[in-house]
Amino acid sequence: MRIKPHKYGIKIWCLCNAATAYRYNAQVYLSKEGRSSETGQSKRVVLDLVQPLFQSGNITCDNFF
């Protein structure tokens, strides 16, 4: 987009508590490797982020995943 000040940016996946806005875990998106896109990326990201909280109970995601 022409109105953006920079051409590139950093994407960070975050796991946050909705009530307190406390960030539990984060993962930097390192882009795709080579020319092929990753299949099942959303599942891998969610499972990686919730790993510390996996046994704690109920975890809810928005419709992006």
C-alpha positions as a Markdown table, in Angstrom:
| # | Residue | x | y | z |
|---|---|---|---|---|
| 1 | Met | 0.0 | 0.0 | 0.0 |
| 2 | Arg | 1.3 | 3.4 | -0.9 |
| 3 | Ile | 0.2 | 5.1 | 2.3 |
| 4 | Lys | 2.1 | 2.8 | 4.5 |
| 5 | Pro | 5.4 | 4.3 | 5.8 |
| 6 | His | 7.3 | 1.0 | 5.5 |
| 7 | Lys | 7.2 | -1.9 | 3.0 |
| 8 | Tyr | 7.9 | -4.6 | 5.6 |
| 9 | Gly | 6.7 | -5.5 | 9.0 |
| 10 | Ile | 6.9 | -8.1 | 11.8 |
| 11 | Lys | 4.1 | -10.5 | 12.6 |
| 12 | Ile | 3.9 | -11.8 | 16.1 |
| 13 | Trp | 1.4 | -14.5 | 17.2 |
| 14 | Cys | 0.3 | -13.9 | 20.8 |
| 15 | Leu | -1.7 | -15.8 | 23.4 |
| 16 | Cys | -3.4 | -13.4 | 25.7 |
| 17 | Asn | -5.9 | -13.5 | 28.6 |
| 18 | Ala | -9.0 | -11.7 | 27.4 |
| 19 | Ala | -10.0 | -10.5 | 30.9 |
| 20 | Thr | -6.6 | -9.1 | 32.0 |
| 21 | Ala | -4.8 | -8.6 | 28.7 |
| 22 | Tyr | -1.9 | -10.5 | 30.1 |
| 23 | Arg | 0.3 | -12.1 | 27.4 |
| 24 | Tyr | 1.1 | -15.7 | 28.2 |
| 25 | Asn | 3.1 | -16.7 | 25.1 |
| 26 | Ala | 4.3 | -15.3 | 21.8 |
| 27 | Gln | 5.8 | -16.5 | 18.6 |
| 28 | Val | 7.4 | -14.5 | 15.8 |
| 29 | Tyr | 6.3 | -15.4 | 12.3 |
| 30 | Leu | 9.4 | -16.2 | 10.3 |
| 31 | Ser | 7.7 | -16.4 | 6.9 |
| 32 | Lys | 7.6 | -19.4 | 4.6 |
| 33 | Glu | 10.6 | -21.4 | 3.9 |
| 34 | Gly | 11.5 | -21.7 | 0.2 |
| 35 | Arg | 8.6 | -21.3 | -2.3 |
| 36 | Ser | 6.1 | -23.7 | -0.7 |
| 37 | Ser | 3.6 | -22.5 | 1.8 |
| 38 | Glu | 3.1 | -24.3 | 5.1 |
| 39 | Thr | 0.0 | -26.5 | 5.4 |
| 40 | Gly | -1.7 | -26.6 | 8.8 |
| 41 | Gln | 0.0 | -23.4 | 10.0 |
| 42 | Ser | -2.9 | -22.3 | 12.1 |
| 43 | Lys | -3.1 | -25.6 | 14.0 |
| 44 | Arg | 0.6 | -25.6 | 14.6 |
| 45 | Val | 0.6 | -22.0 | 15.8 |
| 46 | Val | -2.2 | -22.6 | 18.3 |
| 47 | Leu | -0.8 | -25.8 | 19.6 |
| 48 | Asp | 2.6 | -24.2 | 20.1 |
| 49 | Leu | 1.2 | -21.2 | 21.9 |
| 50 | Val | -1.1 | -23.1 | 24.3 |
| 51 | Gln | 1.5 | -25.7 | 25.2 |
| 52 | Pro | 2.2 | -24.1 | 28.7 |
| 53 | Leu | -1.5 | -23.9 | 29.4 |
| 54 | Phe | -2.6 | -27.2 | 27.8 |
| 55 | Gln | -3.5 | -29.0 | 31.0 |
| 56 | Ser | -5.2 | -26.0 | 32.6 |
| 57 | Gly | -8.6 | -26.4 | 31.2 |
| 58 | Asn | -10.8 | -24.5 | 28.6 |
| 59 | Ile | -9.0 | -22.6 | 25.8 |
| 60 | Thr | -11.0 | -20.6 | 23.2 |
| 61 | Cys | -9.8 | -19.1 | 19.9 |
| 62 | Asp | -11.4 | -16.6 | 17.6 |
| 63 | Asn | -12.5 | -17.3 | 14.1 |
| 64 | Phe | -9.1 | -16.5 | 12.5 |
| 65 | Phe | -8.0 | -20.0 | 13.5 |
